[in-house]
Amino acid sequence: MGARWRPAIATLASFAVLIAVGAVALWLPVSAAQKPLAFVDALFLATSAVCVTGLTPVDPGRDLSAFGQGVLLLLIQLGGLGYMTVAAFVAIALQQRLSAEQRAAVEILHGSRWDTRQLVRHVVGFTFVAETLGALALFAALERYGLPWSTQLWFAVFHSVSAFCNAGLDVFGAVAFERGWESSLQPFAHDPLVLLPIA
């Protein structure tokens, strides 16, 4: 196999391993709120989280325990970071095919060429700053809904990460069911203080 295919295979393999480990973790009884997930549902949910598709065969807010929701959040975060890092590397690879004049223009706009470690540091740093700001904004916005402090904090952190990574998954389920709310973000459809940070 040629050297040029090795990075692509390594990327695919890392996503596959992350999905497999995540599926097993979500399948464990400790990840379930009540009844453990069927393995096919755990695999589907892990794949959706890592590949940030937003599809789910279960309601993560009702069907997953706190541990299971934490696993889901970790999968979303790692999948989102992986996607952003791969996209940045593709941009760098495409930059190599530009003419000298085009490369000079890109370097003027974006600074001198970055090495791999510097690029990863910038991607991770920007991600965590954006997610922290989003979580703070959501935490303040959710104050008006009378949620317990710990639930409010968890919702703010989870949905900030999910939104930034474009995962489309939520954990409002159990609280929404208890309060008779609609599912997902529907209870907040007319609340710009919640919707704008998510957007």
N, C-alpha and C positions, 0 to 999 in steps of 0.2 A: 504494500500500500504506500502510495506516495506521501511525502512529507506534508504536502499541501492539504491532504485530507485529514491529517491527525488532529488539528484543532477542531474541525467540525465533528469528528467522531467523539472526541473528548467532551465537547459541549453536549452532544446528544446523550452520551453515557452518563454525564453528571446529572442531567435532568431526569433520566430514567431511574437512576439510583435514588435520587431525592424523592421521586414519586413513589417508588417501591417502599422505601423506609417510611414515608408519610402515610401510605396506605395501611401498612402493618400497625403503625402507631394509632391511627384512627379506628382501626378494627378492634383494638384491645378493649376489654370491658371497662377499663378505667376512663376511656375517652367518651363513653356513652352516658347520657343523662339518665336513661332507664335501660332500655334494651340495646345490647351491642349492635352496631351496624353490620349489615351483610357485607362480606368482603368486597363484592362488586360495587356497592355504594361507597365504601371507604376508598376503593381504588379510583372511582369516578371523582369523588370529592377531592382527593389528593391531587389528581391530574388537573382538575379545574383550578385548584389553588395555585399550583406551581406554574401552570400555563396561563394564569390569570384570565380565564374565560368567563367567570361569573355564573357558571351553570352548576346546579346541585340537585341531587335526587332526594335530599333530606333538608330539613330546616335546621341549620347549624345552631341557632339560638335556642331551640327546643330539644333537639336530639343529641347535642354534644354537651358533655360536662365542661367545667372550667378547664380541666386538663385538655380535653379534646379541642376546645376553642383556642387554647394556647398553641397546640400543635398546628391547627389550621392557620393561625396568625403567623407562625414561624414559616410555614410552607409558602404563604402569600409573600412574606418579606423576602425569602430566599429566591423565590421565583421571579419576583419583580426586580430584585437587584441583578439576578442573572440575565434577565431580558435587557435591562438598561445597560449592563456592562457589555453584553454581546453587541447591542446596537452601537455602542460607542466604539468598539473594536472594528465593526464593519465600516463605520464612518472614517476611522483612521486608515483602514485598508483601502477604501475608495479614494482617500486623499493621496495615497501613494501613486494612483494612476493619473493624477492631475498633472498638467504641464507645470513647469517651473513658475510661470507667472501666476497661475491659479493657486499653487501651493503658497506662494508668497502672500497672496491676498487673504487666504484662509488663516495664515499665521499672523497677519496683521490684525484680523478680526478676533482670533481666538488665542493669541499668544504663540510662543514657540512650541514646537512639537513636544508632546508629552511622552514620557516613558510609561510602560504598562502600570507600574505601581502607583505612579502619580495619578494616572487616569482613574484607577480603581478607588484611590483615596478621595478624589474629587466626587466621583459618583456616589460613594457611600456617605460622604460628608453632606453633600447636597440633599440626599435622600432623607437622612435623619433630621436635618434642620427643617426641611419642608414638612416632614411628618410630625415633628414636635410642635411646630407652629399650628398645623392643622388640628392636632389633638387639643392644644390650649384653646383654640377658637371653638371647637366642638364642646369641650368641657364647659366653657362659659355659656354656650347656647343651650345646653341640656339642663342647665341649672333651673330653668323655669318649669320643668316637667315633673318635679317632685320625686326624682329618682334617688335611691340611696347613694351616698357619696362614692362607694366602691363601684357600684354599677355604672354610675355616671362616668367615672374615670375609665373603666374598662371599655364602655361604649365609645368614648372619645378616642382612646388609643387604637382600638381595633378598627374603627371605621376610618380613622385618618390613614392608617397603613393600607387598608383595603382600597380606599379611594385613590391614594397616591400611586399605588401599584396597579390601579385600574382593574382590580380583581372582581368587583361587583358582588361580593359576598357580605352578608350582614349577620349579626347575632342578636337582633331585636326580638326574635321569636318568642321566648318564654315570657318576657315582660309584656310584649304586645298581646299575647294570649291572655295573660292575667288581667290586663287593663281593657280588654275588648278593642284594642287598636287593630287597624289594618296591618298587613304584613309589610316588611321592609321599610322603605322611607316614606310610605304613603301617609302616615300620621303627620309628617313634617312637610307635606306638599305645599303649604302656604307659609312656611317659616324660612325666610331667606338667611337667618342666622345659622341654621343648620345646613341648608342647601348650598350656600356659597362656599363654605369650606370643603364640602364634599366635591363640589364641581371643580 
